[in-house]
Amino acid sequence: MYRKDIRYYKVFLLSISLTVVIFVMGLFMGGALKTKTLIHKQVLAEARTLFNSIVMMRKWNASYGGVYVKKSDGAESTPYLENPDIVDVKGTVYTVKVPAVMTREISESADRLGLFSFGLSSLKLRNPDNSPDVFERAALESFERGEKEASSFVTEGGRSTFRYMGPLYIEEACLKCHSDQGYELGDIRGGISITLNVEEVQRELRHNLLVLVALGIISAMLLIGVIGLLTMKLIKGLSEAREEIEKLAITDGLTGIFNRRHLFARFKEEFERGRRLGEPLGCILIDIDHFKKVNDTYGHLVGDDVLRGIAREIQGTLRAYDLFGRYGGEEFMVVLPDTGMERAVALAERIREAVRNVPVVPPDAGERLHITISLGVSCLIDSDCSIDDILKRSDSALYCAKDAGRNRVCSE
């Protein structure tokens, strides 16, 4: 197979492999991203549910103007309210828990249990403890621009969390505590920020991503292996097919030796090399004696067997680098690189003897048929301009051998 073909197949295999890797990895990465999106939606839905629950509790609290609880250890009065405490007839002290205070205390309880945490914050603070952090400030500013919510995965203190914040609007019940801050109905007073611990979720997400990447790599490698194996088989098949085609292109279909076209092409190469290097070059033309009689008497199938048998015998007498092919019909030609006249004539005699000593037994015949050949030999001389000059002399010598009675070698 030609190098450019091998290079083409390698580029083809590499392109297919890269395409497969990109496609398979794209599928798995698409699955990973979809999983991440689904998890994000699930966490976001959970945060929204918590937010709406807190808002409902606050509305309930605000609708009653706050809820009074028995004042005990840990139940402090709200410092920024006037007269937050009341005393019943028995002397028991109660303190009011407005929505903001209730929200903070529930958040602290949930945080202690490790469930989640939430809190209030605003750009107009009444309670300094509700100062917004970076995420909350950015969310509050986005609410002022018309955004309805804000969310993000955040790493805080080496822990993965999901932050969510929704806006709080001024309602009628809110004005009791916040009218002095200049709010009007419908204004954004601040927001509720919810923090969910998603460390385990992120850990599972990373694990799933690693699994998907590993599966993607394994699948891609398996596919590349299969494609590579199939491609190599294809290359081997194409190589064998090319070799077979090339062999058919240079081979005589009946005898298996070189055909006339390829023989002449190689003859021209040896002629040019001999002229260039000053090396001798011999040529032998061979004709089967009375071959037409064989066909007429025994049929063309026997004639074909005779041609194959003679080609086989001649091939066995030649050197590995000698060129041997079918010249046409019952004629053969041998080209002898680096061979002068004396050696060429001697080889022609060996060929004649080898063929004469091989009997042919036609089917349904009671006698053996001995085939003979006539041979004409010539060699390269200084005045030769092409292989036609050598062939003319070899052809002339062949006719001399036939005129002299056949079954002999003549040279010119």
C-alpha positions as CSV (number, residue, x, y, z in Angstrom):
1,M,0.0,0.0,0.0
2,Y,1.3,3.4,-0.8
3,R,2.5,5.7,2.0
4,K,0.0,8.4,1.0
5,D,-2.8,5.9,1.4
6,I,-1.6,4.8,4.8
7,R,-1.3,8.5,5.8
8,Y,-4.9,9.1,4.5
9,Y,-6.2,6.2,6.5
10,K,-4.4,7.3,9.7
11,V,-5.9,10.8,9.3
12,F,-9.3,9.3,8.7
13,L,-9.0,7.1,11.8
14,L,-7.8,10.0,13.9
15,S,-10.7,12.2,12.7
16,I,-13.3,9.5,13.4
17,S,-11.8,8.9,16.8
18,L,-11.8,12.6,17.7
19,T,-15.4,12.9,16.5
20,V,-16.4,9.9,18.6
21,V,-14.7,11.2,21.7
22,I,-16.2,14.7,21.3
23,F,-19.7,13.2,20.6
24,V,-19.6,10.7,23.5
25,M,-18.1,13.2,25.9
26,G,-20.6,15.7,24.8
27,L,-23.4,13.3,25.5
28,F,-22.1,12.5,29.0
29,M,-21.3,16.1,29.8
30,G,-24.8,17.1,28.5
31,G,-26.2,14.5,31.0
32,A,-24.0,15.9,33.8
33,L,-25.2,19.5,33.1
34,K,-28.8,18.4,32.9
35,T,-28.4,16.6,36.2
36,K,-26.8,19.7,37.7
37,T,-29.7,21.8,36.3
38,L,-32.3,19.5,37.8
39,I,-30.6,19.6,41.2
40,H,-30.5,23.4,41.0
41,K,-34.2,23.5,40.2
42,Q,-35.0,21.1,43.0
43,V,-33.0,23.1,45.5
44,L,-34.5,26.3,44.2
45,A,-38.0,24.9,44.6
46,E,-37.2,23.9,48.2
47,A,-35.9,27.4,48.9
48,R,-39.0,29.0,47.4
49,T,-41.2,26.8,49.5
50,L,-39.4,27.8,52.6
51,F,-39.5,31.5,51.6
52,N,-43.3,31.3,51.0
53,S,-43.8,29.5,54.3
54,I,-41.9,32.2,56.2
55,V,-43.8,35.0,54.4
56,M,-47.1,33.3,55.4
57,M,-46.0,33.1,59.1
58,R,-45.0,36.7,59.0
59,K,-48.3,37.8,57.5
60,W,-50.1,35.9,60.2
61,N,-48.0,37.5,62.8
62,A,-48.4,41.0,61.3
63,S,-52.2,40.6,60.9
64,Y,-52.4,40.4,64.7
65,G,-50.0,43.3,65.2
66,G,-47.4,40.9,66.7
67,V,-47.8,38.0,69.1
68,Y,-47.1,38.2,72.8
69,V,-45.2,35.5,74.5
70,K,-44.5,35.0,78.2
71,K,-41.2,36.7,79.1
72,S,-38.7,34.3,80.6
73,D,-35.0,33.6,80.5
74,G,-33.8,34.2,76.9
75,A,-37.0,36.0,75.9
76,E,-35.7,39.6,75.6
77,S,-37.8,42.6,74.8
78,T,-37.4,44.2,71.4
79,P,-35.2,47.2,71.9
80,Y,-36.4,49.3,69.0
81,L,-40.1,49.2,69.9
82,E,-41.9,51.5,72.4
83,N,-43.6,49.6,75.2
84,P,-42.9,46.1,73.9
85,D,-44.0,44.5,77.2
86,I,-47.3,44.1,79.0
87,V,-48.2,42.8,82.5
88,D,-51.4,40.9,83.3
89,V,-53.4,41.1,86.5
90,K,-51.3,38.4,88.1
91,G,-48.1,40.3,87.4
92,T,-46.9,38.0,84.6
93,V,-44.9,39.9,82.0
94,Y,-45.4,39.3,78.2
95,T,-43.3,40.7,75.4
96,V,-44.4,41.2,71.8
97,K,-42.7,39.3,69.0
98,V,-43.1,41.2,65.8
99,P,-42.6,39.4,62.4
100,A,-38.9,40.5,62.2
101,V,-38.1,39.1,65.7
102,M,-40.1,35.9,65.1
103,T,-38.3,35.4,61.8
104,R,-34.9,35.8,63.4
105,E,-35.6,33.5,66.4
106,I,-37.1,30.7,64.2
107,S,-34.0,31.0,61.9
108,E,-31.7,30.6,64.9
109,S,-33.6,27.5,66.0
110,A,-33.4,25.9,62.5
111,D,-29.7,26.8,62.3
112,R,-28.9,25.1,65.6
113,L,-30.6,21.9,64.3
114,G,-28.5,22.1,61.1
115,L,-31.5,22.3,58.9
116,F,-31.3,25.7,57.3
117,S,-31.0,29.3,58.2
118,F,-32.8,32.4,57.1
119,G,-32.9,36.1,58.0
120,L,-34.1,39.5,57.2
121,S,-32.0,42.3,55.7
122,S,-32.7,45.6,54.2
123,L,-31.0,48.6,52.7
124,K,-32.8,50.7,55.3
125,L,-32.0,49.1,58.6
126,R,-33.9,49.4,61.8
127,N,-32.0,46.6,63.5
128,P,-28.2,46.7,62.9
129,D,-28.1,42.9,63.3
130,N,-29.9,42.6,60.0
131,S,-27.1,44.2,58.0
132,P,-26.9,42.5,54.5
133,D,-23.9,40.5,53.5
134,V,-22.4,40.6,50.0
135,F,-25.0,38.2,48.5
136,E,-27.9,39.9,50.2
137,R,-26.8,43.4,49.2
138,A,-26.5,42.4,45.6
139,A,-29.9,40.7,45.8
140,L,-31.6,43.7,47.4
141,E,-30.1,46.0,44.8
142,S,-31.4,43.7,42.0
143,F,-34.9,43.9,43.6
144,E,-34.7,47.7,43.2
145,R,-34.1,47.1,39.5
146,G,-37.2,44.9,39.2
147,E,-35.8,41.4,39.8
148,K,-38.2,39.0,41.6
149,E,-35.7,36.7,43.3
150,A,-32.0,35.9,43.5
151,S,-30.2,32.6,44.0
152,S,-26.7,31.2,43.8
153,F,-24.4,28.4,45.0
154,V,-21.9,29.8,47.4
155,T,-18.9,28.4,49.3
156,E,-18.8,29.8,52.8
157,G,-16.3,28.7,55.3
158,G,-15.3,25.7,53.2
159,R,-19.0,24.6,53.1
160,S,-21.2,24.5,50.0
161,T,-24.4,26.4,50.5
162,F,-27.3,27.5,48.4
163,R,-28.4,31.1,48.9
164,Y,-31.8,32.3,48.0
165,M,-33.5,35.7,48.6
166,G,-36.9,37.0,47.8
167,P,-38.3,40.6,48.3
168,L,-40.6,41.7,51.1
169,Y,-43.2,44.3,50.2
170,I,-44.8,46.9,52.5
171,E,-48.4,45.9,53.3
172,E,-51.0,47.6,55.6
173,A,-49.9,45.6,58.6
174,C,-46.3,46.6,58.1
175,L,-46.9,50.3,58.4
176,K,-47.5,50.0,62.1
177,C,-43.8,49.5,62.7
178,H,-42.2,50.9,59.6
179,S,-44.2,54.0,58.6
180,D,-41.6,56.2,60.3
181,Q,-39.0,55.0,57.8
182,G,-40.9,56.6,54.9
183,Y,-42.3,53.5,53.4
184,E,-45.5,53.4,51.4
185,L,-47.7,50.5,50.4
186,G,-46.1,48.3,47.8
187,D,-42.5,49.5,48.5
188,I,-39.8,46.9,48.8
189,R,-38.8,47.0,52.5
190,G,-36.1,44.4,52.3
191,G,-35.9,40.6,51.8
192,I,-35.7,37.2,53.4
193,S,-32.5,35.4,52.7
194,I,-32.5,31.6,53.0
195,T,-29.3,29.5,53.3
196,L,-29.4,25.8,52.6
197,N,-26.6,23.4,53.3
198,V,-26.0,21.6,50.0
199,E,-22.7,20.0,50.9
200,E,-24.0,16.5,50.5
201,V,-25.8,17.4,47.3
202,Q,-22.7,18.9,45.9
203,R,-20.7,15.9,46.9
204,E,-23.1,13.6,45.2
205,L,-23.1,15.9,42.2
206,R,-19.3,15.7,42.0
207,H,-19.4,12.0,42.4
208,N,-22.0,11.7,39.6
209,L,-19.9,13.9,37.4
210,L,-16.8,11.8,38.0
211,V,-18.8,8.7,37.2
212,L,-20.2,10.2,34.1
213,V,-16.7,11.4,32.9
214,A,-15.3,7.9,33.6
215,L,-18.1,6.2,31.8
216,G,-17.7,8.7,28.9
217,I,-13.9,8.0,28.7
218,I,-14.5,4.3,28.9
219,S,-17.3,4.4,26.3
220,A,-15.2,6.6,24.0
221,M,-12.2,4.3,24.3
222,L,-14.3,1.3,23.6
223,L,-15.8,3.0,20.6
224,I,-12.4,4.1,19.4
225,G,-11.2,0.5,19.9
226,V,-14.1,-0.9,17.9
227,I,-13.7,1.8,15.2
228,G,-10.0,1.3,15.1
229,L,-10.4,-2.5,14.8
230,L,-13.0,-2.1,12.0
231,T,-10.8,0.5,10.3
232,M,-7.7,-1.7,10.5
233,K,-9.7,-4.6,9.0
234,L,-11.0,-2.2,6.3
235,I,-7.5,-1.0,5.6
236,K,-6.2,-4.6,5.5
237,G,-9.1,-5.5,3.2
238,L,-8.4,-2.5,1.0
239,S,-4.7,-3.3,1.0
240,E,-5.3,-6.8,-0.1
241,A,-7.8,-5.7,-2.7
242,R,-5.3,-3.1,-4.0
243,E,-2.6,-5.7,-4.1
244,E,-4.9,-8.1,-5.9
245,I,-5.8,-5.4,-8.4
246,E,-2.2,-4.4,-8.9
247,K,-1.3,-8.1,-9.3
248,L,-4.1,-8.5,-11.9
249,A,-3.0,-5.4,-13.6
250,I,0.5,-6.8,-14.2
251,T,-0.2,-10.5,-14.5
252,D,-1.3,-12.7,-17.3
253,G,-4.6,-14.3,-16.3
254,L,-3.9,-17.7,-17.8
255,T,-0.2,-18.4,-16.9
256,G,0.3,-16.1,-13.8
257,I,3.4,-14.5,-15.2
258,F,3.9,-10.9,-16.2
259,N,1.5,-9.6,-18.9
260,R,2.8,-7.9,-22.0
261,R,2.2,-4.3,-20.8
262,H,4.0,-4.7,-17.5
263,L,6.8,-6.7,-19.1
264,F,7.4,-4.0,-21.6
265,A,7.4,-1.3,-18.9
266,R,10.0,-3.2,-16.9
267,F,12.0,-3.9,-20.1
268,K,12.2,-0.2,-20.8
269,E,13.4,0.5,-17.2
270,E,16.2,-2.1,-17.6
271,F,17.1,-0.8,-21.0
272,E,17.5,2.7,-19.6
273,R,19.5,1.4,-16.6
274,G,21.8,-0.7,-18.9
275,R,22.4,2.3,-21.2
276,R,23.1,4.6,-18.3
277,L,25.4,2.3,-16.4
278,G,26.9,0.5,-19.4
279,E,25.7,-2.9,-18.2
280,P,24.7,-5.8,-20.5
281,L,21.1,-6.7,-21.1
282,G,19.8,-9.8,-22.8
283,C,16.4,-10.7,-24.3
284,I,15.0,-14.0,-25.3
285,L,11.8,-14.5,-27.4
286,I,10.2,-17.9,-27.1
287,D,7.6,-19.5,-29.4
288,I,5.9,-22.9,-28.8
289,D,6.4,-25.2,-31.8
290,H,3.2,-26.3,-33.6
291,F,1.0,-25.0,-30.9
292,K,-1.9,-24.5,-33.3
293,K,-1.8,-28.3,-34.0
294,V,-2.2,-28.9,-30.2
295,N,-5.3,-26.7,-30.0
296,D,-6.8,-28.2,-33.1
297,T,-6.1,-31.8,-32.1
298,Y,-6.7,-31.8,-28.3
299,G,-8.8,-28.6,-27.8
300,H,-8.1,-25.3,-26.2
301,L,-8.3,-26.6,-22.7
302,V,-5.3,-28.8,-23.3
303,G,-3.6,-25.8,-25.1
304,D,-4.1,-23.8,-21.9
305,D,-2.6,-26.5,-19.8
306,V,0.4,-26.5,-22.2
307,L,0.8,-22.8,-21.9
308,R,0.7,-23.0,-18.0
309,G,3.1,-25.9,-17.9
310,I,5.7,-24.3,-20.2
311,A,5.4,-21.0,-18.2
312,R,6.0,-23.0,-15.0
313,E,9.1,-24.8,-16.4
314,I,10.6,-21.6,-17.8
315,Q,10.1,-19.8,-14.5
316,G,11.9,-22.5,-12.7
317,T,15.1,-22.0,-14.8
318,L,15.3,-18.2,-14.2
319,R,17.0,-16.0,-11.6
320,A,14.9,-14.1,-9.1
321,Y,15.6,-10.8,-10.8
322,D,15.0,-12.0,-14.4
323,L,11.8,-10.7,-16.1
324,F,9.5,-13.2,-17.6
325,G,6.2,-12.6,-19.3
326,R,3.7,-13.6,-22.0
327,Y,4.6,-11.8,-25.2
328,G,1.3,-12.8,-26.9
329,G,-0.5,-16.0,-27.9
330,E,2.0,-18.9,-27.6
331,E,5.0,-16.5,-27.3
332,F,6.9,-15.7,-24.2
333,M,9.7,-13.2,-23.5
334,V,12.6,-13.2,-21.0
335,V,14.5,-10.1,-20.1
336,L,18.0,-10.7,-18.5
337,P,19.5,-7.8,-16.6
338,D,23.3,-7.8,-16.4
339,T,23.6,-10.7,-18.9
340,G,25.7,-10.8,-22.0
341,M,25.2,-12.9,-25.2
342,E,27.1,-16.0,-24.1
343,R,25.2,-16.4,-20.8
344,A,21.9,-15.5,-22.5
345,V,22.4,-18.2,-25.1
346,A,23.4,-20.7,-22.4
347,L,20.2,-19.9,-20.4
348,A,18.1,-20.2,-23.6
349,E,19.5,-23.7,-24.1
350,R,18.6,-24.7,-20.5
351,I,15.1,-23.4,-21.1
352,R,14.7,-25.4,-24.3
353,E,15.9,-28.6,-22.6
354,A,13.7,-28.1,-19.6
355,V,10.6,-27.7,-21.7
356,R,11.5,-30.6,-24.1
357,N,11.9,-33.0,-21.2
358,V,8.4,-32.3,-19.8
359,P,5.8,-34.6,-21.4
360,V,2.1,-33.5,-21.6
361,V,-0.5,-36.2,-21.3
362,P,-3.8,-35.0,-22.8
363,P,-7.0,-36.5,-21.3
364,D,-8.4,-39.6,-23.1
365,A,-5.2,-39.9,-25.1
366,G,-3.0,-43.0,-25.1
367,E,0.2,-41.2,-25.9
368,R,2.4,-38.5,-24.3
369,L,2.8,-35.3,-26.1
370,H,6.3,-33.7,-26.1
371,I,6.3,-30.0,-26.6
372,T,9.3,-28.1,-28.0
373,I,10.1,-24.5,-28.3
374,S,12.1,-22.2,-30.5
375,L,14.1,-19.3,-29.0
376,G,15.7,-16.1,-30.4
377,V,18.4,-14.3,-28.4
378,S,19.8,-10.8,-28.7
379,C,21.6,-8.4,-26.4
380,L,21.9,-4.6,-25.9
381,I,24.4,-2.9,-28.2
382,D,25.7,0.6,-28.4
383,S,23.6,1.6,-31.4
384,D,20.3,0.6,-29.8
385,C,18.0,3.5,-29.2
386,S,15.0,1.7,-27.7
387,I,13.8,-1.8,-26.7
388,D,12.3,-2.1,-30.2
389,D,15.9,-2.4,-31.6
390,I,16.6,-5.4,-29.3
391,L,13.2,-6.9,-30.0
392,K,13.7,-6.7,-33.8
393,R,16.9,-8.7,-33.5
394,S,15.4,-11.2,-31.1
395,D,12.4,-11.7,-33.4
396,S,14.7,-12.1,-36.4
397,A,16.7,-14.8,-34.4
398,L,13.5,-16.5,-33.5
399,Y,12.4,-16.8,-37.2
400,C,15.9,-18.2,-38.0
401,A,15.3,-20.9,-35.3
402,K,12.0,-21.8,-36.9
403,D,13.4,-21.8,-40.4
404,A,16.2,-24.1,-39.3
405,G,13.7,-26.8,-38.1
406,R,12.4,-25.5,-34.8
407,N,13.4,-26.8,-31.3
408,R,16.6,-24.8,-31.3
409,V,18.2,-21.5,-30.1
410,C,19.4,-18.8,-32.5
411,S,21.0,-15.5,-31.7
412,E,21.7,-12.2,-33.4
